[in-house]
Amino acid sequence: MKLYDGGRAPNPRRVRIFLAEKGLDVPKVPVDMGAMEHRNEAITRLNPLQRLPVLELDDGSVITESVAICRYFEELSPEPALFGKGALGRARVEMWQRRVEFGLFGTVSAAFRHLHPAMKEWEVPQVPEWGEANKPKAQDFLRFLDGELAGRSFLAGDEFSIADITGFVAIQFMKPARIDMPEGLAHVKRWYDTIAARPSAAA
Ligand SMILES: N[C@@H](CCC(=O)N[C@@H](CS)C(=O)NCC(=O)O)C(=O)O
């Protein structure tokens, strides 16, 4: 199999961190997104939406969408469980994954894509007002997370999960999106620092 990888871009990074947590080494095909290689013929054939990451299996099957790719590896290699365990555990991870993907990853991405000059060719049309509108939404969500994290180690409970990977990558993406971390979010800081200290954070 081959993982078409997009370097520093946040969605490919989520998958790389997930694989590192699982201890899986999947052959990668680097795609230079800065040079718009994700829009070339080979990637377009695999994913007509021209987005990364893309996983191509040996039988030619293609999986796109970061969480679907992660889900595939979870099924192949269930330990450590990153989508939760048991009915309630899995539902909690799903709930937090969705919440953090819409509330943080999505809002930070919208700010970056609609405001950053490097995204001019990627996000057409860029709507700067929408980018600006998303900055306080991301910050409000972080204040909400701070209250939630006061009572537990990780987003979905006391076990690390894919929801934490999504949240962690989103927070790192705030820098290029030029969104400031609100002051005084001690629980978010503790949670973020714990994840940053995991070896997978370097993936
Ligand atoms: N929902 C997809 C989003 C994939 C996506 O948007 N990837 C970005 C890189 S982080 C991309 O390929 N962007 C290319 C573009 O917008 O032209 C996923 O979860 O994998």
The ligand as a Gaussian input file, in Angstrom:
#p B3LYP/6-31G(d) Opt

LIG

0 1
 N      -11.834000      15.977000       4.637000
 C      -10.518000      15.670000       4.094000
 C       -9.818000      16.987000       3.836000
 C       -8.544000      16.807000       3.080000
 C       -7.934000      18.155000       2.765000
 O       -8.627000      19.178000       2.636000
 N       -6.625000      18.153000       2.677000
 C       -5.946000      19.379000       2.345000
 C       -4.556000      19.354000       2.977000
 S       -4.678000      19.556000       4.722000
 C       -5.817000      19.452000       0.846000
 O       -5.495000      18.464000       0.225000
 N       -6.042000      20.633000       0.273000
 C       -5.847000      20.826000      -1.125000
 C       -6.683000      21.942000      -1.667000
 O       -7.472000      22.536000      -0.938000
 O       -6.527000      22.232000      -2.864000
 C       -9.734000      14.793000       5.072000
 O      -10.139000      14.706000       6.224000
 O       -8.759000      14.161000       4.693000

